[in-house]
Amino acid sequence: MVEHRTPVPPMYRFVANVLRPPLRLLMDYSVRGLENLPESGGFIVTPNHLSYADPFPWAHVLYDRGIAPVYLAKSELFDSAVLGYILRHAGQVPVERETSSAAEVLGRAVQALDRGQCVAIYPEGTLTRDPDLWPMRGKTGAARLALEARCPVIPIAQWGPQEILAPYGRLPRLFPRTTIHVRYGPPVDLSDLYDDGTPSAEACVEATNRIMRGITDELEVLRGERAPAVRFDPRAHGMPLTGDYTRGARPVSRG
């Protein structure tokens, strides 16, 4: 049994033990960049988001290395009686998206980092709206947390979960077994943006851009191609920022 760096709630261990066998059955992992993970202390991971299946592979890899990520997860997941109970007792943190209360969870996240935990934030805030599944424009929550906590930020790129479950898909493709490619990038350098006070809006935007660039750089390696020069912005296309934008919608293009 792997010894974890920080205490892991019993519910977390239970869910992990239930999920690990089917994950290994459905997925094969190709992993690079584990040497970029900090040896100790709290840190943030920022994965790209292209499928409801993608929170599991990179976290499975970390868990097997003794790191149990704490997710900042959308509050809607906590509304379910069963799932909400599991998430709360597993020590996960709900976030009210697109509201002022989203900033209030940063204090709990900073405390987790101070305890030496790994905190996971999807900086896009939802599944990418990019028609080619490149990382889209990020939100500033991950950057603000990183600047307040002054801890390492590890960008994570993954490619393959969308083959198991398409964006906003409901029925997974269970066979044949899918190879999930994961890259943990080097820490994003934000040290020049640190301030003694509350991070400025300009610093948060710049930090967000660097984090998204770090994720995209790693994904370019996985995909063997270059991302578009301009990051996709759902606002510019009149798209909702949360929820399933595909229902009754016309196909989206970059033009």
C-alpha positions as CSV (number, residue, x, y, z in Angstrom):
1,M,0.0,0.0,0.0
2,V,1.3,3.5,-0.9
3,E,2.0,5.8,2.0
4,H,0.4,9.1,1.3
5,R,2.1,12.4,2.0
6,T,-0.9,13.9,4.0
7,P,-3.8,12.3,5.8
8,V,-6.5,10.9,3.4
9,P,-10.1,10.8,4.6
10,P,-11.6,7.2,4.9
11,M,-14.3,8.1,2.3
12,Y,-11.6,9.2,-0.1
13,R,-9.7,5.9,0.3
14,F,-12.9,3.9,-0.1
15,V,-13.8,5.7,-3.4
16,A,-10.3,5.4,-4.7
17,N,-10.2,1.7,-4.0
18,V,-13.6,1.2,-5.8
19,L,-12.5,3.2,-8.9
20,R,-9.0,2.0,-9.4
21,P,-9.8,-1.5,-10.8
22,P,-12.3,-0.3,-13.5
23,L,-10.0,2.5,-14.4
24,R,-7.2,0.1,-15.0
25,L,-9.6,-2.1,-17.0
26,L,-10.7,0.7,-19.3
27,M,-7.6,2.8,-19.6
28,D,-3.9,2.4,-20.3
29,Y,-1.7,5.3,-19.2
30,S,1.2,6.9,-21.0
31,V,2.6,9.4,-18.5
32,R,5.4,11.9,-18.7
33,G,6.8,14.7,-16.5
34,L,6.4,13.1,-13.1
35,E,9.8,14.5,-12.2
36,N,8.2,18.0,-12.2
37,L,6.0,17.2,-9.2
38,P,7.3,18.8,-5.9
39,E,8.9,16.4,-3.5
40,S,7.0,17.9,-0.6
41,G,4.8,20.8,0.4
42,G,1.5,22.0,-1.1
43,F,1.1,22.6,-4.8
44,I,-1.6,23.2,-7.3
45,V,-2.4,21.2,-10.4
46,T,-4.3,22.7,-13.4
47,P,-5.5,20.1,-15.9
48,N,-7.2,20.8,-19.2
49,H,-10.8,19.8,-19.4
50,L,-12.2,18.0,-22.4
51,S,-14.4,15.2,-21.0
52,Y,-16.3,14.3,-17.9
53,A,-14.0,11.3,-17.8
54,D,-10.8,13.3,-17.5
55,P,-10.8,14.0,-13.7
56,F,-9.8,10.4,-13.1
57,P,-6.6,9.4,-15.1
58,W,-4.2,12.1,-13.9
59,A,-5.6,11.9,-10.3
60,H,-5.2,8.1,-10.4
61,V,-1.6,8.5,-11.3
62,L,-1.0,11.0,-8.5
63,Y,-2.9,8.8,-5.9
64,D,-0.7,5.9,-6.8
65,R,2.3,8.1,-6.0
66,G,0.9,9.0,-2.5
67,I,-0.7,12.3,-3.5
68,A,-4.5,12.6,-3.0
69,P,-5.7,15.7,-4.8
70,V,-8.3,18.0,-3.3
71,Y,-10.7,19.1,-6.0
72,L,-12.3,22.6,-6.2
73,A,-15.5,21.2,-7.8
74,K,-18.6,22.8,-9.1
75,S,-21.2,23.1,-6.3
76,E,-23.9,21.4,-8.5
77,L,-22.1,18.1,-7.8
78,F,-22.7,18.5,-4.1
79,D,-26.5,18.9,-4.6
80,S,-27.0,15.2,-5.1
81,A,-27.8,13.4,-1.9
82,V,-25.4,10.5,-2.5
83,L,-22.7,12.2,-4.5
84,G,-22.7,15.2,-2.3
85,Y,-22.4,13.1,0.8
86,I,-19.4,11.3,-0.8
87,L,-17.7,14.5,-1.9
88,R,-18.1,16.2,1.5
89,H,-16.8,13.3,3.4
90,A,-13.9,12.9,1.0
91,G,-12.8,16.4,1.8
92,Q,-13.6,18.0,-1.5
93,V,-14.4,21.7,-1.8
94,P,-17.6,23.1,-3.6
95,V,-17.3,26.2,-5.8
96,E,-20.3,28.4,-6.8
97,R,-19.3,29.2,-10.4
98,E,-19.9,32.7,-11.8
99,T,-20.8,34.1,-8.4
100,S,-18.9,36.3,-6.0
101,S,-18.9,33.5,-3.4
102,A,-16.4,31.6,-5.6
103,A,-13.6,33.7,-4.1
104,E,-14.6,32.6,-0.6
105,V,-13.4,29.0,-1.2
106,L,-9.8,30.3,-1.8
107,G,-9.3,30.5,2.0
108,R,-10.1,26.8,2.4
109,A,-7.8,26.0,-0.5
110,V,-4.9,28.0,0.9
111,Q,-5.4,26.1,4.2
112,A,-5.2,22.8,2.3
113,L,-2.0,24.0,0.6
114,D,-0.5,25.1,3.9
115,R,-1.1,21.5,5.1
116,G,1.0,20.2,2.2
117,Q,-1.9,19.0,0.1
118,C,-2.3,19.0,-3.6
119,V,-5.2,21.2,-4.8
120,A,-6.7,20.6,-8.2
121,I,-8.4,23.4,-10.2
122,Y,-9.6,23.3,-13.8
123,P,-8.7,26.8,-14.8
124,E,-11.2,26.8,-17.8
125,G,-14.0,26.4,-15.2
126,T,-15.9,24.0,-17.5
127,L,-15.4,21.7,-20.4
128,T,-13.6,23.5,-23.2
129,R,-15.8,25.1,-25.8
130,D,-13.0,25.1,-28.4
131,P,-14.3,23.1,-31.4
132,D,-10.9,21.3,-31.7
133,L,-10.7,20.7,-27.9
134,W,-7.7,23.0,-27.3
135,P,-7.6,24.7,-23.9
136,M,-9.8,27.8,-24.1
137,R,-9.6,31.1,-22.3
138,G,-9.0,30.5,-18.6
139,K,-10.6,32.0,-15.5
140,T,-8.5,33.6,-12.8
141,G,-9.4,31.4,-9.8
142,A,-6.3,29.2,-10.1
143,A,-4.0,32.1,-10.7
144,R,-5.4,34.0,-7.7
145,L,-4.9,31.0,-5.4
146,A,-1.4,30.5,-6.7
147,L,-0.5,34.1,-6.1
148,E,-2.0,34.2,-2.6
149,A,-0.4,30.9,-1.5
150,R,2.9,31.4,-3.4
151,C,3.1,27.7,-4.2
152,P,4.1,25.7,-7.3
153,V,1.6,25.4,-10.1
154,I,1.9,22.2,-12.2
155,P,0.1,22.3,-15.6
156,I,-1.4,19.0,-16.7
157,A,-2.2,18.1,-20.3
158,Q,-4.2,15.0,-21.1
159,W,-5.5,13.6,-24.4
160,G,-7.6,10.5,-24.8
161,P,-10.5,10.8,-22.2
162,Q,-12.7,12.2,-25.0
163,E,-12.4,8.9,-26.7
164,I,-14.0,7.2,-23.7
165,L,-16.7,9.9,-23.2
166,A,-17.2,12.7,-25.7
167,P,-17.7,16.2,-24.3
168,Y,-21.1,16.3,-22.6
169,G,-21.6,12.7,-23.7
170,R,-23.7,10.3,-21.6
171,L,-22.7,6.9,-22.9
172,P,-19.1,5.9,-22.5
173,R,-17.2,3.8,-25.0
174,L,-15.9,1.0,-22.9
175,F,-14.0,-1.0,-25.4
176,P,-11.4,-1.3,-26.9
177,R,-9.2,-0.2,-24.1
178,T,-8.1,3.5,-24.5
179,T,-4.6,4.9,-24.0
180,I,-4.7,8.1,-22.0
181,H,-1.8,10.4,-22.5
182,V,-0.8,12.6,-19.6
183,R,1.9,15.2,-19.2
184,Y,2.8,17.0,-16.0
185,G,4.6,20.1,-17.1
186,P,7.3,22.1,-15.2
187,P,6.0,24.6,-12.6
188,V,4.7,27.8,-14.1
189,D,6.9,30.7,-13.0
190,L,4.8,33.3,-11.3
191,S,7.4,34.6,-8.8
192,D,7.6,38.1,-10.4
193,L,3.9,38.6,-9.9
194,Y,3.9,38.0,-6.1
195,D,2.8,41.0,-4.0
196,D,2.5,41.6,-0.3
197,G,-1.2,42.5,-0.6
198,T,-4.1,41.1,-2.5
199,P,-3.1,40.1,-6.0
200,S,-4.1,42.7,-8.5
201,A,-6.5,42.0,-11.4
202,E,-3.7,42.6,-13.9
203,A,-1.4,40.1,-12.1
204,C,-4.2,37.5,-12.0
205,V,-4.8,37.9,-15.7
206,E,-1.1,37.5,-16.5
207,A,-0.8,34.5,-14.2
208,T,-3.8,32.9,-15.9
209,N,-2.3,33.4,-19.3
210,R,0.9,31.8,-18.2
211,I,-0.9,28.8,-16.7
212,M,-3.0,28.3,-19.8
213,R,0.2,28.6,-21.9
214,G,1.8,25.9,-19.8
215,I,-1.1,23.5,-20.3
216,T,-1.2,24.2,-24.0
217,D,2.5,23.7,-24.4
218,E,2.2,20.2,-22.9
219,L,-0.9,19.4,-25.0
220,E,0.9,20.4,-28.2
221,V,3.5,17.8,-27.4
222,L,0.9,15.1,-26.8
223,R,-1.0,15.9,-30.0
224,G,2.0,16.6,-32.1
225,E,0.5,19.8,-33.5
226,R,0.4,23.5,-32.7
227,A,-2.6,25.1,-31.0
228,P,-4.3,28.1,-32.6
229,A,-2.5,31.4,-32.0
230,V,-5.6,32.9,-30.4
231,R,-7.2,31.1,-27.5
232,F,-10.9,30.4,-28.0
233,D,-13.1,32.8,-26.0
234,P,-16.7,31.5,-25.5
235,R,-17.9,35.1,-24.7
236,A,-16.9,36.2,-28.2
237,H,-19.2,33.5,-29.6
238,G,-22.1,34.3,-27.4
239,M,-21.9,30.9,-25.6
240,P,-22.9,30.2,-22.0
241,L,-19.9,29.9,-19.7
242,T,-21.3,26.9,-17.8
243,G,-23.5,24.0,-18.6
244,D,-24.1,21.9,-21.7
245,Y,-23.8,24.5,-24.5
246,T,-24.4,21.8,-27.2
247,R,-28.1,21.3,-26.7
248,G,-29.9,22.7,-29.6
249,A,-26.8,24.7,-30.7
250,R,-25.4,25.1,-34.1
251,P,-21.8,23.9,-34.7
252,V,-19.2,26.3,-33.5
253,S,-16.2,27.4,-35.6
254,R,-13.4,29.8,-34.9
255,G,-14.5,32.3,-37.5
